[in-house]
Amino acid sequence: QVQLVESGGGSVQAGGSLRLSCAASGRTFSSYTMGWFRQTPGKEREFVAAISWAGSITNYADSVKGRFTISRDNAKNTVYLQMNSLKPEDTAVYYCAADPTTWRPRQTGYDYWGQGTQVTVSS
């Protein structure tokens, strides 16, 4: 199993930046595909980004492509989401997720989830 704890959320004006962090504790963090998801009230959970075990392959939702960057530091057991050019529609609770079953940075099938961190973008 793996425990995930997100941090770095907050309030920012449109066009600003935030960096989210997800600290993981587990048996072998480097063998987990890691992902970021977000959810707003009344909407389903939405895929944001994912990164493969070694960090060489990434996957982004079209809505954030070119603005967000996912990365990981396996030595620190941490995955990051750098969010630039933020828009009001990026406002959501952001969740970190882990998938120990595959190296593929897929959009579904994650087994473990963090508690979430709030991101609020004002216009």
C-alpha contacts under 8 A as a table, 3 or more apart, distances in Angstrom:
res1	aa1	res2	aa2	distance
1	Q	26	G	5.97
1	Q	27	R	7.06
1	Q	112	Y	7.89
2	V	24	A	6.53
2	V	25	S	5.44
2	V	26	G	4.31
2	V	27	R	7.15
2	V	29	F	7.89
2	V	98	A	7.77
2	V	112	Y	6.82
3	Q	24	A	5.55
3	Q	25	S	5.16
3	Q	26	G	6.50
3	Q	112	Y	7.46
3	Q	113	W	7.71
3	Q	114	G	7.14
4	L	22	C	6.32
4	L	23	A	5.74
4	L	24	A	4.67
4	L	25	S	6.71
4	L	96	C	6.87
4	L	97	A	7.43
4	L	112	Y	7.60
4	L	113	W	6.30
4	L	114	G	4.57
4	L	115	Q	7.55
5	V	22	C	5.37
5	V	23	A	5.26
5	V	24	A	6.60
5	V	96	C	7.62
5	V	114	G	5.24
5	V	115	Q	6.47
5	V	116	G	7.64
6	E	20	L	7.00
6	E	21	S	5.57
6	E	22	C	4.31
6	E	23	A	6.48
6	E	95	Y	7.07
6	E	96	C	6.52
6	E	114	G	6.31
6	E	115	Q	6.87
6	E	116	G	5.95
6	E	117	T	5.98
7	S	20	L	5.78
7	S	21	S	5.25
7	S	22	C	6.39
7	S	117	T	6.06
8	G	18	L	7.17
8	G	19	R	5.99
8	G	20	L	4.52
8	G	21	S	6.04
8	G	117	T	7.27
9	G	18	L	7.17
9	G	19	R	7.56
9	G	20	L	6.18
9	G	117	T	5.32
9	G	118	Q	5.21
9	G	119	V	4.98
9	G	120	T	8.00
10	G	18	L	7.85
10	G	118	Q	6.16
10	G	119	V	5.06
10	G	120	T	6.17
11	S	119	V	6.04
11	S	120	T	4.65
11	S	121	V	5.87
11	S	122	S	7.53
12	V	16	G	6.05
12	V	17	S	7.22
12	V	18	L	7.73
12	V	119	V	8.00
12	V	120	T	6.35
12	V	121	V	5.05
12	V	122	S	6.37
13	Q	16	G	5.62
13	Q	86	L	7.62
13	Q	121	V	5.34
13	Q	122	S	4.75
13	Q	123	S	5.94
14	A	85	S	6.91
14	A	86	L	5.27
14	A	87	K	5.00
14	A	88	P	6.25
14	A	121	V	5.73
14	A	122	S	5.64
14	A	123	S	5.19
15	G	84	N	7.01
15	G	85	S	4.14
15	G	86	L	4.86
15	G	87	K	6.42
16	G	84	N	6.17
16	G	85	S	5.49
16	G	86	L	5.52
17	S	82	Q	7.50
17	S	83	M	5.38
17	S	84	N	4.41
17	S	85	S	6.22
17	S	86	L	6.17
18	L	82	Q	6.18
18	L	83	M	5.22
18	L	84	N	6.74
19	R	80	Y	6.81
19	R	81	L	5.58
19	R	82	Q	4.38
19	R	83	M	5.87
20	L	80	Y	5.52
20	L	81	L	4.99
20	L	82	Q	6.40
20	L	83	M	7.86
21	S	78	T	6.71
21	S	79	V	5.88
21	S	80	Y	4.57
21	S	81	L	6.53
22	C	78	T	5.42
22	C	79	V	5.18
22	C	80	Y	6.26
22	C	96	C	6.27
23	A	76	K	7.93
23	A	77	N	6.01
23	A	78	T	4.60
23	A	79	V	6.79
24	A	29	F	7.04
24	A	77	N	5.36
24	A	78	T	5.95
25	S	29	F	7.19
25	S	77	N	6.90
26	G	29	F	5.93
28	T	31	S	5.71
28	T	32	Y	7.33
29	F	32	Y	5.47
29	F	74	N	6.72
29	F	77	N	6.09
30	S	53	W	5.55
30	S	54	A	6.80
30	S	74	N	5.60
30	S	77	N	7.64
31	S	53	W	5.16
31	S	54	A	7.81
31	S	100	P	6.40
31	S	103	W	7.38
32	Y	52	S	7.42
32	Y	53	W	5.43
32	Y	98	A	6.00
32	Y	99	D	5.37
32	Y	100	P	4.45
32	Y	101	T	7.40
32	Y	102	T	7.38
32	Y	103	W	7.03
33	T	50	A	7.18
33	T	51	I	5.90
33	T	52	S	4.77
33	T	53	W	5.01
33	T	98	A	5.81
33	T	99	D	5.02
33	T	100	P	6.28
33	T	101	T	7.99
33	T	102	T	6.67
33	T	103	W	5.60
33	T	104	R	6.74
33	T	105	P	5.96
34	M	50	A	5.55
34	M	51	I	5.45
34	M	52	S	6.72
34	M	53	W	7.56
34	M	79	V	7.22
34	M	96	C	7.35
34	M	97	A	5.73
34	M	98	A	4.65
34	M	99	D	6.28
34	M	105	P	7.16
35	G	47	F	7.96
35	G	48	V	7.50
35	G	49	A	5.57
35	G	50	A	3.94
35	G	51	I	6.31
35	G	96	C	5.87
35	G	97	A	5.02
35	G	98	A	6.29
35	G	105	P	7.30
35	G	107	Q	7.91
36	W	47	F	6.58
36	W	48	V	5.39
36	W	49	A	5.20
36	W	50	A	6.18
36	W	81	L	7.62
36	W	94	Y	6.82
36	W	95	Y	5.65
36	W	96	C	4.75
36	W	97	A	6.10
37	F	45	R	6.64
37	F	46	E	5.47
37	F	47	F	4.56
37	F	48	V	4.97
37	F	49	A	7.04
37	F	94	Y	5.64
37	F	95	Y	5.08
37	F	96	C	6.46
37	F	97	A	7.49
38	R	45	R	5.71
38	R	46	E	5.25
38	R	47	F	6.60
38	R	48	V	6.76
38	R	92	A	5.75
38	R	93	V	5.38
38	R	94	Y	4.26
38	R	95	Y	5.84
39	Q	43	K	6.47
39	Q	44	E	6.26
39	Q	45	R	4.61
39	Q	46	E	6.05
39	Q	92	A	5.29
39	Q	93	V	5.36
39	Q	94	Y	6.64
40	T	43	K	5.53
40	T	44	E	7.48
40	T	45	R	7.60
40	T	91	T	7.30
40	T	92	A	4.83
40	T	93	V	6.45
47	F	60	Y	8.00
47	F	61	A	6.46
47	F	107	Q	5.96
47	F	108	T	7.98
48	V	60	Y	5.85
48	V	61	A	5.14
48	V	64	V	6.99
49	A	58	T	7.25
49	A	59	N	5.43
49	A	60	Y	4.35
49	A	61	A	6.18
49	A	69	T	7.98
49	A	70	I	6.54
49	A	107	Q	7.85
50	A	58	T	5.63
50	A	59	N	5.14
50	A	60	Y	6.64
50	A	70	I	6.84
50	A	105	P	4.95
50	A	106	R	6.80
50	A	107	Q	7.35
51	I	55	G	5.62
51	I	56	S	7.46
51	I	57	I	5.79
51	I	58	T	4.45
51	I	59	N	6.46
51	I	70	I	6.74
51	I	71	S	6.96
51	I	72	R	7.78
51	I	104	R	7.79
51	I	105	P	5.11
52	S	55	G	4.99
52	S	56	S	6.41
52	S	57	I	5.32
52	S	58	T	6.40
52	S	103	W	5.20
52	S	104	R	5.69
52	S	105	P	5.13
53	W	56	S	7.81
53	W	103	W	5.42
53	W	104	R	7.97
54	A	57	I	7.75
55	G	58	T	7.15
55	G	71	S	6.69
55	G	72	R	6.36
57	I	104	R	7.90
57	I	105	P	7.13
58	T	70	I	7.34
58	T	105	P	6.29
59	N	105	P	6.06
59	N	106	R	7.33
60	Y	64	V	6.67
60	Y	65	K	5.69
61	A	64	V	5.66
61	A	65	K	6.13
62	D	65	K	5.17
64	V	67	R	5.42
64	V	68	F	5.60
65	K	68	F	6.14
66	G	69	T	7.71
67	R	83	M	6.19
67	R	84	N	5.15
67	R	85	S	6.05
67	R	86	L	7.67
68	F	81	L	6.70
68	F	82	Q	5.48
68	F	83	M	4.49
68	F	84	N	5.96
69	T	80	Y	7.98
69	T	81	L	5.67
69	T	82	Q	5.04
69	T	83	M	6.62
70	I	79	V	7.31
70	I	80	Y	5.62
70	I	81	L	4.59
70	I	82	Q	6.36
71	S	79	V	5.77
71	S	80	Y	5.22
71	S	81	L	6.60
72	R	77	N	7.76
72	R	78	T	5.77
72	R	79	V	4.13
72	R	80	Y	5.91
73	D	76	K	5.43
73	D	77	N	6.09
73	D	78	T	5.41
73	D	79	V	6.28
74	N	77	N	4.66
74	N	78	T	6.29
74	N	79	V	7.96
75	A	78	T	7.87
83	M	86	L	6.55
86	L	90	D	6.48
86	L	121	V	6.75
87	K	90	D	5.37
87	K	91	T	7.59
87	K	121	V	6.15
87	K	122	S	7.67
87	K	123	S	7.60
88	P	91	T	5.66
88	P	120	T	7.37
88	P	121	V	4.68
88	P	122	S	5.54
88	P	123	S	6.15
89	E	121	V	7.53
90	D	119	V	7.57
90	D	120	T	7.47
90	D	121	V	6.66
91	T	118	Q	7.80
91	T	119	V	5.36
91	T	120	T	4.57
91	T	121	V	5.40
92	A	118	Q	6.08
92	A	119	V	5.51
92	A	120	T	6.62
93	V	116	G	5.81
93	V	117	T	5.37
93	V	118	Q	4.37
93	V	119	V	6.01
94	Y	116	G	5.24
94	Y	117	T	5.28
94	Y	118	Q	6.22
94	Y	119	V	7.00
95	Y	113	W	6.74
95	Y	114	G	5.79
95	Y	115	Q	6.67
95	Y	116	G	4.42
95	Y	117	T	6.66
96	C	113	W	5.80
96	C	114	G	5.31
96	C	115	Q	7.99
96	C	116	G	6.97
97	A	110	Y	6.16
97	A	111	D	7.24
97	A	112	Y	5.44
97	A	113	W	4.50
97	A	114	G	6.42
98	A	110	Y	5.61
98	A	111	D	6.10
98	A	112	Y	5.13
98	A	113	W	6.62
99	D	102	T	6.71
99	D	109	G	7.01
99	D	110	Y	4.63
99	D	111	D	5.54
99	D	112	Y	6.89
100	P	103	W	7.91
100	P	110	Y	7.99
100	P	111	D	7.56
102	T	105	P	7.94
106	R	109	G	7.56
110	Y	113	W	7.78
